[in-house]
């Protein structure tokens, strides 16, 4: 097997997940002939540096991400830092000629995503982006149904991502709730997933949107917290409150180039769903649906039948067979990151054995960021907003552009 040196920037939850995903590749994808080696991890926290070496197994750790990017033993870089650092670290990796796997939304806004996409294209480095939900076997199957015309002409799509991690107003004011550090709120965090998922499944792009957004909890406790969604107990005394200045909720209508209409909805403060990512595709001959909270099943129906058939995970769905020996056995979120890591390394250091279209790149992240950008403009202006040629254009009533 060929060894691939891995560097990591930021040893938080996602950094740990990237690390475990790399180590799973020789077991799940032995045919790729690749064995990742955890070389160097960067984090500003001394405790996380120790965790990186003593628990995750990196050969060394540092407080400076540049040492990771410049290390000659590092062949590829995982970028799991907060949004505000994405652009800086990704540009450094591209300049060093290092392929990188970066978490979405690739910066605070479309400008950041465009800069990263342009730098990667100029340097010719392979990239991957953490749109892991497109790797679910059920999603891969729905995409195939659409591509093969099994559902007929797609007329509409519904995709919602309703998450309750910040539903409690006592959740601490982390960087995710601040525009300076995160950019948009739920639009960048969850709509980016939704925008990528519908584009991937339909193989079609969103051309214009109308949107509304809201900040549901305008203040949150100011406190040091280990988790982005740690609840602050204020029973012992007064708690200082800080302002939330990015969105908690958004709803969109979208038009696709192929003629379909979409309804998209995202929330980080809903009470009920915990990770309610739901995809429904409707066509003239049938429809299919999937819910991440029931990740290992999908629903399919055809014109003329009575209701839906529930299809359990099995070897005919995506890359399910690499993980489970028989139908009905459950895969999990972490498995999707193994698939993502394998596609990244296959493109960066392998022989291109896996389907290229399954891997999200920074160009895909830019496409999603443009949808977010248009949604922000549409919500502010209360008009349909067209995304075309990388520019946002606002349409007045009656269709006149300004």
Secondary structure, 3 states (H helix, E strand, C coil): CEEEEEEEECCCHHHHHHHHHHHHHHHHCHHHCEEEEEEEEECCCHHHHHHHHHHHCCCEEECCHHHHHHCCCCCEEEECCCHHHHHHHHHHHHHCCCEEEECCCCCCCHHHHHHHHHHHHHHCCCEEECCHHHHCHHHHHHHHHHHCCCCCCEEEEEEEEEECCCCCCCECCCHHHCHHHHCCCHHHHHHHHHHHHHHHHHCCCEEEEEEEEECCCCEEECCCCCCCCCECCCCCCCCCEEECCCCCEEEEEEEECCCCEEEEEEECCCCCCCEEEEEEEEECCEEEEEEHHHCCEEEEEECCCCCCEEEECCCCCCCHHHCCCCCCCCCCHHHHHHHHHHHHHHHHHCCCCCCHHHCCCHHHHHHHHHHHHHHHHHHHHCCCEEEECCEEEEECCCCCEC
